[in-house]
Amino acid sequence: MNAGEQLQSHTAIPARPDLIRLGVGIIGIGTSGPLIAMSAMPITTLIFWRNLGGALLTLPFALRHRADRDGIKWAIGAGVLLAIHFIGFFLAMRWTTVAAGTALVALQPIFAALFVKLSGGHIPSSVWLGMIVSFSGVLLISGVDLHISLKSFLGDIAALISAALAALYMMSGSRAQRTLETTTYTTICYFVCAITVLPVAVISGVALFDFSAREWWILLGLILGAQILGHTMFNAALKRVSPAIVSLIIFFEVPVSSILAIWWMGQKPPLGILPGIALILIGCVLVVTRGRTNQIESAS
């Protein structure tokens, strides 16, 4: 199966090199939630430096390739979406538990299917079962968090919005990489993300430079781990692998982040949230594995 045929299949197993990239990506992106929760750096500042650092690291490789105008347009759009997604995700990591927040963000393939439906596409009836299962998990987590505190509940809402934006970001990235090399795409996307949040940081008056060494080490961990080994590896696979399959692999971020949050922070999710997390993951797997049409890719 060539790359084009594989990209059009929801169920094709990625080739070994892409499986390796996705495996590395899971570990990289799994460090994101705990590191964000551990950092005291303002959210917009953290997003700015993380993405500017990622763009600078991929820039030397991007300069080797020519950039297509249409691809640049999609990459810019992806960068703006990524910025807003990060704001929601970072808020979620600070306001609710890492386990609950990452599970809710893992709903991105559900939102991708809904976007296809809203744009006039067809969603197989079997996919709706997965959506109902996942939505039941959302209600369970949100109900438990609202009982715990309003802040945790608002963290859940931020995570849900972040999941919707992640779906749009991934679709835009897949479209951009039809004509752009991965390093070109990531350089443009990360840089646009950085400059999108910079005015917000400046206007809100948050600090950009005056932080302890600990904060800069956490930031470096985010750049090398979550940004380069996480997002960039997933973007590299996305050039050949269906966004649905990449979304399915991203589900494994939930246990990785949860284990690291317990190990690094001693943060254990309330027992009532665990069934909700399980329902979300089961529902998302049903959506991806039963959605065998090419509607999501055609919409991207």
VOVO-308474 format. One record per residue (C-alpha): residue in one letter; residue number from 1; z, y, x. Coordinates in nm, 4 decimals, m for minus. Layout:
<rec aa="A" i="NUM" w="Z" v="Y" u="X"/>
...
***
This chain:
<rec aa="M" i="1" w="0.0000" v="0.0000" u="0.0000"/>
<rec aa="N" i="2" w="m0.1031" v="0.3350" u="0.1499"/>
<rec aa="A" i="3" w="0.1081" v="0.6505" u="0.1385"/>
<rec aa="G" i="4" w="m0.0753" v="0.7975" u="m0.1605"/>
<rec aa="E" i="5" w="m0.0383" v="0.4818" u="m0.3689"/>
<rec aa="Q" i="6" w="0.3258" v="0.4468" u="m0.2714"/>
<rec aa="L" i="7" w="0.3977" v="0.8054" u="m0.3718"/>
<rec aa="Q" i="8" w="0.2645" v="0.7333" u="m0.7202"/>
<rec aa="S" i="9" w="0.4959" v="0.4341" u="m0.7740"/>
<rec aa="H" i="10" w="0.8501" v="0.4675" u="m0.9041"/>
<rec aa="T" i="11" w="0.9446" v="0.1199" u="m0.7883"/>
<rec aa="A" i="12" w="0.7649" v="0.0680" u="m0.4547"/>
<rec aa="I" i="13" w="1.0035" v="m0.0228" u="m0.1731"/>
<rec aa="P" i="14" w="0.9638" v="0.2329" u="0.1081"/>
<rec aa="A" i="15" w="0.8296" v="0.1137" u="0.4431"/>
<rec aa="R" i="16" w="1.0835" v="0.0378" u="0.7156"/>
<rec aa="P" i="17" w="1.0553" v="0.3766" u="0.8936"/>
<rec aa="D" i="18" w="1.1265" v="0.5581" u="0.5662"/>
<rec aa="L" i="19" w="1.4118" v="0.3203" u="0.4839"/>
<rec aa="I" i="20" w="1.5657" v="0.4146" u="0.8188"/>
<rec aa="R" i="21" w="1.5165" v="0.7851" u="0.7441"/>
<rec aa="L" i="22" w="1.6761" v="0.7434" u="0.4013"/>
<rec aa="G" i="23" w="1.9670" v="0.5476" u="0.5494"/>
<rec aa="V" i="24" w="2.0335" v="0.8209" u="0.8042"/>
<rec aa="G" i="25" w="1.9944" v="1.0772" u="0.5264"/>
<rec aa="I" i="26" w="2.2647" v="0.9113" u="0.3161"/>
<rec aa="I" i="27" w="2.5177" v="0.9372" u="0.5995"/>
<rec aa="G" i="28" w="2.4139" v="1.2944" u="0.6793"/>
<rec aa="I" i="29" w="2.4245" v="1.4276" u="0.3262"/>
<rec aa="G" i="30" w="2.7433" v="1.2334" u="0.2534"/>
<rec aa="T" i="31" w="2.9298" v="1.4580" u="0.4982"/>
<rec aa="S" i="32" w="2.8317" v="1.7698" u="0.3032"/>
<rec aa="G" i="33" w="3.0867" v="1.7615" u="0.0200"/>
<rec aa="P" i="34" w="3.3975" v="1.7001" u="0.2338"/>
<rec aa="L" i="35" w="3.2953" v="1.9575" u="0.4967"/>
<rec aa="I" i="36" w="3.2315" v="2.2216" u="0.2309"/>
<rec aa="A" i="37" w="3.5672" v="2.1472" u="0.0700"/>
<rec aa="M" i="38" w="3.7399" v="2.1720" u="0.4108"/>
<rec aa="S" i="39" w="3.5804" v="2.5046" u="0.5034"/>
<rec aa="A" i="40" w="3.7377" v="2.8408" u="0.4181"/>
<rec aa="M" i="41" w="3.4165" v="3.0324" u="0.4969"/>
<rec aa="P" i="42" w="3.2797" v="3.2245" u="0.1924"/>
<rec aa="I" i="43" w="3.0237" v="3.0207" u="0.0006"/>
<rec aa="T" i="44" w="2.7264" v="3.2547" u="0.0484"/>
<rec aa="T" i="45" w="2.8064" v="3.2931" u="0.4191"/>
<rec aa="L" i="46" w="2.8234" v="2.9169" u="0.4624"/>
<rec aa="I" i="47" w="2.4908" v="2.8700" u="0.2829"/>
<rec aa="F" i="48" w="2.3265" v="3.1450" u="0.4898"/>
<rec aa="W" i="49" w="2.4286" v="3.0118" u="0.8310"/>
<rec aa="R" i="50" w="2.3720" v="2.6466" u="0.7374"/>
<rec aa="N" i="51" w="2.0130" v="2.7071" u="0.6281"/>
<rec aa="L" i="52" w="1.9292" v="2.9615" u="0.8982"/>
<rec aa="G" i="53" w="2.0532" v="2.7115" u="1.1570"/>
<rec aa="G" i="54" w="1.8443" v="2.4356" u="0.9996"/>
<rec aa="A" i="55" w="1.5338" v="2.6569" u="0.9969"/>
<rec aa="L" i="56" w="1.5762" v="2.7520" u="1.3638"/>
<rec aa="L" i="57" w="1.6150" v="2.3874" u="1.4670"/>
<rec aa="T" i="58" w="1.2936" v="2.2789" u="1.2920"/>
<rec aa="L" i="59" w="1.0912" v="2.5920" u="1.3827"/>
<rec aa="P" i="60" w="0.9690" v="2.4689" u="1.7277"/>
<rec aa="F" i="61" w="0.8182" v="2.1605" u="1.5648"/>
<rec aa="A" i="62" w="0.6708" v="2.3611" u="1.2751"/>
<rec aa="L" i="63" w="0.4806" v="2.5900" u="1.5150"/>
<rec aa="R" i="64" w="0.2641" v="2.2926" u="1.6156"/>
<rec aa="H" i="65" w="0.1072" v="2.2741" u="1.2686"/>
<rec aa="R" i="66" w="m0.1074" v="2.4989" u="1.0537"/>
<rec aa="A" i="67" w="0.0317" v="2.6194" u="0.7218"/>
<rec aa="D" i="68" w="m0.1628" v="2.5972" u="0.3965"/>
<rec aa="R" i="69" w="m0.1280" v="2.8913" u="0.1552"/>
<rec aa="D" i="70" w="m0.0692" v="2.6769" u="m0.1515"/>
<rec aa="G" i="71" w="0.1886" v="2.4687" u="0.0340"/>
<rec aa="I" i="72" w="0.3669" v="2.7840" u="0.1528"/>
<rec aa="K" i="73" w="0.3906" v="2.9049" u="m0.2068"/>
<rec aa="W" i="74" w="0.5603" v="2.5820" u="m0.3178"/>
<rec aa="A" i="75" w="0.7877" v="2.5847" u="m0.0114"/>
<rec aa="I" i="76" w="0.9026" v="2.9397" u="m0.0907"/>
<rec aa="G" i="77" w="0.9789" v="2.8364" u="m0.4485"/>
<rec aa="A" i="78" w="1.1712" v="2.5359" u="m0.3206"/>
<rec aa="G" i="79" w="1.3744" v="2.7619" u="m0.0913"/>
<rec aa="V" i="80" w="1.4833" v="2.9872" u="m0.3773"/>
<rec aa="L" i="81" w="1.5749" v="2.6841" u="m0.5894"/>
<rec aa="L" i="82" w="1.7667" v="2.5355" u="m0.2968"/>
<rec aa="A" i="83" w="1.9686" v="2.8554" u="m0.2566"/>
<rec aa="I" i="84" w="2.0805" v="2.8581" u="m0.6208"/>
<rec aa="H" i="85" w="2.1416" v="2.4816" u="m0.6085"/>
<rec aa="F" i="86" w="2.3650" v="2.5258" u="m0.3050"/>
<rec aa="I" i="87" w="2.5695" v="2.7970" u="m0.4746"/>
<rec aa="G" i="88" w="2.6417" v="2.5631" u="m0.7639"/>
<rec aa="F" i="89" w="2.7085" v="2.2646" u="m0.5363"/>
<rec aa="F" i="90" w="2.9392" v="2.4579" u="m0.3043"/>
<rec aa="L" i="91" w="3.1369" v="2.5936" u="m0.6005"/>
<rec aa="A" i="92" w="3.1715" v="2.2404" u="m0.7356"/>
<rec aa="M" i="93" w="3.3041" v="2.1095" u="m0.4035"/>
<rec aa="R" i="94" w="3.5691" v="2.3837" u="m0.4015"/>
<rec aa="W" i="95" w="3.6688" v="2.3657" u="m0.7693"/>
<rec aa="T" i="96" w="3.6651" v="1.9942" u="m0.8535"/>
<rec aa="T" i="97" w="3.7018" v="1.6707" u="m0.6573"/>
<rec aa="V" i="98" w="3.4313" v="1.5683" u="m0.4115"/>
<rec aa="A" i="99" w="3.3821" v="1.2395" u="m0.5989"/>
<rec aa="A" i="100" w="3.3356" v="1.4020" u="m0.9422"/>
<rec aa="G" i="101" w="3.1155" v="1.6827" u="m0.8075"/>
<rec aa="T" i="102" w="2.8773" v="1.4589" u="m0.6128"/>
<rec aa="A" i="103" w="2.8525" v="1.2161" u="m0.9067"/>
<rec aa="L" i="104" w="2.7509" v="1.4976" u="m1.1428"/>
<rec aa="V" i="105" w="2.4968" v="1.6326" u="m0.8929"/>
<rec aa="A" i="106" w="2.3520" v="1.2785" u="m0.8752"/>
<rec aa="L" i="107" w="2.2216" v="1.3395" u="m1.2284"/>
<rec aa="Q" i="108" w="1.9123" v="1.5059" u="m1.0803"/>
<rec aa="P" i="109" w="1.6665" v="1.2278" u="m1.1862"/>
<rec aa="I" i="110" w="1.7947" v="1.2627" u="m1.5446"/>
<rec aa="F" i="111" w="1.7055" v="1.6317" u="m1.5352"/>
<rec aa="A" i="112" w="1.3684" v="1.5511" u="m1.3763"/>
<rec aa="A" i="113" w="1.2871" v="1.3224" u="m1.6699"/>
<rec aa="L" i="114" w="1.3996" v="1.5879" u="m1.9181"/>
<rec aa="F" i="115" w="1.1799" v="1.8506" u="m1.7503"/>
<rec aa="V" i="116" w="0.8831" v="1.6148" u="m1.7868"/>
<rec aa="K" i="117" w="0.9597" v="1.5718" u="m2.1565"/>
<rec aa="L" i="118" w="0.9946" v="1.9475" u="m2.2122"/>
<rec aa="S" i="119" w="0.6590" v="2.0056" u="m2.0429"/>
<rec aa="G" i="120" w="0.4902" v="1.7679" u="m2.2868"/>
<rec aa="G" i="121" w="0.5065" v="1.4503" u="m2.0809"/>
<rec aa="H" i="122" w="0.5966" v="1.1056" u="m2.2095"/>
<rec aa="I" i="123" w="0.9295" v="0.9430" u="m2.1314"/>
<rec aa="P" i="124" w="0.9529" v="0.5665" u="m2.1980"/>
<rec aa="S" i="125" w="1.2094" v="0.4769" u="m2.4634"/>
<rec aa="S" i="126" w="1.3986" v="0.2542" u="m2.2201"/>
<rec aa="V" i="127" w="1.4703" v="0.5587" u="m2.0027"/>
<rec aa="W" i="128" w="1.6660" v="0.7256" u="m2.2826"/>
<rec aa="L" i="129" w="1.9210" v="0.4434" u="m2.2642"/>
<rec aa="G" i="130" w="1.9979" v="0.5428" u="m1.9079"/>
<rec aa="M" i="131" w="2.0297" v="0.9068" u="m2.0083"/>
<rec aa="I" i="132" w="2.2781" v="0.8195" u="m2.2835"/>
<rec aa="V" i="133" w="2.4859" v="0.6079" u="m2.0435"/>
<rec aa="S" i="134" w="2.4935" v="0.8877" u="m1.7848"/>
<rec aa="F" i="135" w="2.5730" v="1.1500" u="m2.0448"/>
<rec aa="S" i="136" w="2.8684" v="0.9383" u="m2.1578"/>
<rec aa="G" i="137" w="2.9930" v="0.9484" u="m1.7987"/>
<rec aa="V" i="138" w="2.9537" v="1.3276" u="m1.7919"/>
<rec aa="L" i="139" w="3.1614" v="1.3634" u="m2.1082"/>
<rec aa="L" i="140" w="3.4308" v="1.1352" u="m1.9667"/>
<rec aa="I" i="141" w="3.4573" v="1.3226" u="m1.6344"/>
<rec aa="S" i="142" w="3.4456" v="1.6656" u="m1.7999"/>
<rec aa="G" i="143" w="3.7105" v="1.5642" u="m2.0543"/>
<rec aa="V" i="144" w="3.9451" v="1.4415" u="m1.7832"/>
<rec aa="D" i="145" w="3.8860" v="1.7510" u="m1.5677"/>
<rec aa="L" i="146" w="3.9387" v="1.9908" u="m1.8595"/>
<rec aa="H" i="147" w="4.2703" v="1.8176" u="m1.9225"/>
<rec aa="I" i="148" w="4.3593" v="1.8639" u="m1.5535"/>
<rec aa="S" i="149" w="4.2559" v="2.2304" u="m1.5223"/>
<rec aa="L" i="150" w="3.9977" v="2.4836" u="m1.6357"/>
<rec aa="K" i="151" w="3.8927" v="2.5297" u="m1.2716"/>
<rec aa="S" i="152" w="3.8029" v="2.1600" u="m1.2386"/>
<rec aa="F" i="153" w="3.6043" v="2.1772" u="m1.5616"/>
<rec aa="L" i="154" w="3.4127" v="2.4829" u="m1.4376"/>
<rec aa="G" i="155" w="3.3440" v="2.2894" u="m1.1168"/>
<rec aa="D" i="156" w="3.1856" v="2.0183" u="m1.3324"/>
<rec aa="I" i="157" w="2.9624" v="2.2771" u="m1.5034"/>
<rec aa="A" i="158" w="2.8567" v="2.4161" u="m1.1643"/>
<rec aa="A" i="159" w="2.7712" v="2.0627" u="m1.0507"/>
<rec aa="L" i="160" w="2.5573" v="2.0002" u="m1.3619"/>
<rec aa="I" i="161" w="2.3610" v="2.3218" u="m1.3065"/>
<rec aa="S" i="162" w="2.3245" v="2.2248" u="m0.9407"/>
<rec aa="A" i="163" w="2.1828" v="1.8854" u="m1.0436"/>
<rec aa="A" i="164" w="1.9136" v="2.0477" u="m1.2583"/>
<rec aa="L" i="165" w="1.8158" v="2.2788" u="m0.9740"/>
<rec aa="A" i="166" w="1.8115" v="1.9855" u="m0.7301"/>
<rec aa="A" i="167" w="1.5541" v="1.8114" u="m0.9499"/>
<rec aa="L" i="168" w="1.3294" v="2.1191" u="m0.9473"/>
<rec aa="Y" i="169" w="1.3816" v="2.1610" u="m0.5711"/>
<rec aa="M" i="170" w="1.2788" v="1.8014" u="m0.5019"/>
<rec aa="M" i="171" w="0.9711" v="1.8266" u="m0.7240"/>
<rec aa="S" i="172" w="0.8661" v="2.1503" u="m0.5512"/>
<rec aa="G" i="173" w="0.9235" v="1.9936" u="m0.2101"/>
<rec aa="S" i="174" w="0.7116" v="1.6922" u="m0.2977"/>
<rec aa="R" i="175" w="0.4320" v="1.9244" u="m0.4129"/>
<rec aa="A" i="176" w="0.4566" v="2.1447" u="m0.1013"/>
<rec aa="Q" i="177" w="0.4300" v="1.8487" u="0.1338"/>
<rec aa="R" i="178" w="0.0953" v="1.7435" u="m0.0067"/>
<rec aa="T" i="179" w="m0.0535" v="2.0059" u="0.2268"/>
<rec aa="L" i="180" w="0.2320" v="2.0924" u="0.4670"/>
<rec aa="E" i="181" w="0.3906" v="1.8916" u="0.7450"/>
<rec aa="T" i="182" w="0.7598" v="1.8197" u="0.6861"/>
<rec aa="T" i="183" w="0.8810" v="2.0448" u="0.9682"/>
<rec aa="T" i="184" w="0.6669" v="2.3325" u="0.8402"/>
<rec aa="Y" i="185" w="0.7986" v="2.2831" u="0.4896"/>
<rec aa="T" i="186" w="1.1646" v="2.2592" u="0.5932"/>
<rec aa="T" i="187" w="1.1410" v="2.5660" u="0.8189"/>
<rec aa="I" i="188" w="0.9978" v="2.7797" u="0.5385"/>
<rec aa="C" i="189" w="1.2265" v="2.6333" u="0.2719"/>
<rec aa="Y" i="190" w="1.5495" v="2.6671" u="0.4713"/>
<rec aa="F" i="191" w="1.4626" v="3.0190" u="0.5918"/>
<rec aa="V" i="192" w="1.3811" v="3.1381" u="0.2381"/>
<rec aa="C" i="193" w="1.7060" v="2.9813" u="0.1177"/>
<rec aa="A" i="194" w="1.8985" v="3.1729" u="0.3853"/>
<rec aa="I" i="195" w="1.7421" v="3.5113" u="0.3120"/>
<rec aa="T" i="196" w="1.7851" v="3.4547" u="m0.0640"/>
<rec aa="V" i="197" w="2.1643" v="3.4316" u="m0.0350"/>
<rec aa="L" i="198" w="2.2005" v="3.6959" u="0.2407"/>
<rec aa="P" i="199" w="2.1784" v="3.9977" u="0.0043"/>
<rec aa="V" i="200" w="2.4345" v="3.8334" u="m0.2227"/>
<rec aa="A" i="201" w="2.6697" v="3.7929" u="0.0731"/>
<rec aa="V" i="202" w="2.6161" v="4.1529" u="0.1885"/>
<rec aa="I" i="203" w="2.6564" v="4.3067" u="m0.1588"/>
<rec aa="S" i="204" w="2.9703" v="4.1048" u="m0.2305"/>
<rec aa="G" i="205" w="3.1196" v="4.2241" u="0.0976"/>
<rec aa="V" i="206" w="3.2091" v="3.8846" u="0.2415"/>
<rec aa="A" i="207" w="3.2428" v="3.8366" u="0.6160"/>
<rec aa="L" i="208" w="2.9474" v="3.7014" u="0.8124"/>
<rec aa="F" i="209" w="3.0906" v="3.6680" u="1.1642"/>
<rec aa="D" i="210" w="3.4688" v="3.6941" u="1.1870"/>
<rec aa="F" i="211" w="3.5867" v="3.3322" u="1.1593"/>
<rec aa="S" i="212" w="3.8015" v="3.0907" u="1.3561"/>
<rec aa="A" i="213" w="3.6563" v="2.8306" u="1.5911"/>
<rec aa="R" i="214" w="3.7427" v="2.5619" u="1.3331"/>
<rec aa="E" i="215" w="3.5136" v="2.7241" u="1.0759"/>
<rec aa="W" i="216" w="3.2230" v="2.7416" u="1.3207"/>
<rec aa="W" i="217" w="3.2694" v="2.3738" u="1.4113"/>
<rec aa="I" i="218" w="3.2608" v="2.2809" u="1.0413"/>
<rec aa="L" i="219" w="2.9429" v="2.4889" u="1.0045"/>
<rec aa="L" i="220" w="2.7856" v="2.3113" u="1.3022"/>
<rec aa="G" i="221" w="2.8718" v="1.9797" u="1.1400"/>
<rec aa="L" i="222" w="2.6984" v="2.0921" u="0.8193"/>
<rec aa="I" i="223" w="2.3859" v="2.2021" u="1.0068"/>
<rec aa="L" i="224" w="2.3491" v="1.8874" u="1.2167"/>
<rec aa="G" i="225" w="2.4762" v="1.6409" u="0.9575"/>
<rec aa="A" i="226" w="2.3993" v="1.7526" u="0.6024"/>
<rec aa="Q" i="227" w="2.1018" v="1.9783" u="0.6805"/>
<rec aa="I" i="228" w="1.9131" v="1.8031" u="0.9634"/>
<rec aa="L" i="229" w="2.0175" v="1.4379" u="0.9240"/>
<rec aa="G" i="230" w="2.0536" v="1.4732" u="0.5461"/>
<rec aa="H" i="231" w="1.8054" v="1.7074" u="0.3776"/>
<rec aa="T" i="232" w="1.5433" v="1.6936" u="0.6517"/>
<rec aa="M" i="233" w="1.5384" v="1.3113" u="0.6621"/>
<rec aa="F" i="234" w="1.5041" v="1.2977" u="0.2832"/>
<rec aa="N" i="235" w="1.2253" v="1.5561" u="0.2958"/>
<rec aa="A" i="236" w="1.0478" v="1.3533" u="0.5636"/>
<rec aa="A" i="237" w="1.0588" v="1.0441" u="0.3406"/>
<rec aa="L" i="238" w="0.9539" v="1.2502" u="0.0370"/>
<rec aa="K" i="239" w="0.6131" v="1.3028" u="0.1966"/>
<rec aa="R" i="240" w="0.5340" v="0.9343" u="0.1300"/>
<rec aa="V" i="241" w="0.8002" v="0.8073" u="m0.1109"/>
<rec aa="S" i="242" w="0.8299" v="0.8819" u="m0.4833"/>
<rec aa="P" i="243" w="1.0861" v="1.1536" u="m0.5711"/>
<rec aa="A" i="244" w="1.2358" v="0.9011" u="m0.8147"/>
<rec aa="I" i="245" w="1.3047" v="0.6514" u="m0.5358"/>
<rec aa="V" i="246" w="1.4483" v="0.9238" u="m0.3110"/>
<rec aa="S" i="247" w="1.6737" v="1.0329" u="m0.5987"/>
<rec aa="L" i="248" w="1.7893" v="0.6732" u="m0.6429"/>
<rec aa="I" i="249" w="1.8834" v="0.6500" u="m0.2748"/>
<rec aa="I" i="250" w="2.0739" v="0.9790" u="m0.2983"/>
<rec aa="F" i="251" w="2.3122" v="0.8099" u="m0.5450"/>
<rec aa="F" i="252" w="2.4765" v="0.6495" u="m0.2425"/>
<rec aa="E" i="253" w="2.5975" v="0.9958" u="m0.1411"/>
<rec aa="V" i="254" w="2.8731" v="0.9540" u="m0.4018"/>
<rec aa="P" i="255" w="3.0650" v="0.6665" u="m0.2356"/>
<rec aa="V" i="256" w="3.0010" v="0.8033" u="0.1153"/>
<rec aa="S" i="257" w="3.1369" v="1.1477" u="0.0245"/>
<rec aa="S" i="258" w="3.4284" v="0.9968" u="m0.1682"/>
<rec aa="I" i="259" w="3.5328" v="0.7760" u="0.1254"/>
<rec aa="L" i="260" w="3.5060" v="1.0662" u="0.3709"/>
<rec aa="A" i="261" w="3.7069" v="1.2914" u="0.1348"/>
<rec aa="I" i="262" w="3.9845" v="1.0297" u="0.1257"/>
<rec aa="W" i="263" w="3.9674" v="0.9792" u="0.5041"/>
<rec aa="W" i="264" w="3.9418" v="1.3439" u="0.6139"/>
<rec aa="M" i="265" w="4.1307" v="1.5214" u="0.3355"/>
<rec aa="G" i="266" w="4.3419" v="1.2624" u="0.1564"/>
<rec aa="Q" i="267" w="4.1594" v="1.3654" u="m0.1641"/>
<rec aa="K" i="268" w="4.1609" v="1.0850" u="m0.4214"/>
<rec aa="P" i="269" w="3.9897" v="1.1345" u="m0.7596"/>
<rec aa="P" i="270" w="4.2053" v="1.0749" u="m1.0705"/>
<rec aa="L" i="271" w="4.1709" v="0.7199" u="m1.2027"/>
<rec aa="G" i="272" w="4.0282" v="0.8495" u="m1.5314"/>
<rec aa="I" i="273" w="3.7278" v="0.9942" u="m1.3501"/>
<rec aa="L" i="274" w="3.6223" v="0.6674" u="m1.1848"/>
<rec aa="P" i="275" w="3.4754" v="0.5082" u="m1.5039"/>
<rec aa="G" i="276" w="3.2773" v="0.8280" u="m1.5607"/>
<rec aa="I" i="277" w="3.1344" v="0.8119" u="m1.2090"/>
<rec aa="A" i="278" w="3.0361" v="0.4484" u="m1.2659"/>
<rec aa="L" i="279" w="2.8612" v="0.5340" u="m1.5951"/>
<rec aa="I" i="280" w="2.6648" v="0.8183" u="m1.4336"/>
<rec aa="L" i="281" w="2.5400" v="0.5977" u="m1.1513"/>
<rec aa="I" i="282" w="2.4511" v="0.3083" u="m1.3837"/>
<rec aa="G" i="283" w="2.2634" v="0.5450" u="m1.6157"/>
<rec aa="C" i="284" w="2.0705" v="0.7056" u="m1.3310"/>
<rec aa="V" i="285" w="1.9683" v="0.3649" u="m1.1940"/>
<rec aa="L" i="286" w="1.8397" v="0.2702" u="m1.5410"/>
<rec aa="V" i="287" w="1.6355" v="0.5904" u="m1.5606"/>
<rec aa="V" i="288" w="1.4734" v="0.5437" u="m1.2212"/>
<rec aa="T" i="289" w="1.4086" v="0.1697" u="m1.2392"/>
<rec aa="R" i="290" w="1.2771" v="0.1768" u="m1.5967"/>
<rec aa="G" i="291" w="1.0722" v="0.4939" u="m1.5651"/>
<rec aa="R" i="292" w="0.7548" v="0.3265" u="m1.4413"/>
<rec aa="T" i="293" w="0.5027" v="0.5910" u="m1.5421"/>
<rec aa="N" i="294" w="0.3781" v="0.8535" u="m1.3013"/>
<rec aa="Q" i="295" w="0.4870" v="1.1453" u="m1.5216"/>
<rec aa="I" i="296" w="0.7509" v="1.2828" u="m1.2864"/>
<rec aa="E" i="297" w="0.5115" v="1.2868" u="m0.9928"/>
<rec aa="S" i="298" w="0.2344" v="1.4468" u="m1.1973"/>
<rec aa="A" i="299" w="0.4756" v="1.7182" u="m1.3079"/>
<rec aa="S" i="300" w="0.5713" v="1.7865" u="m0.9485"/>
***
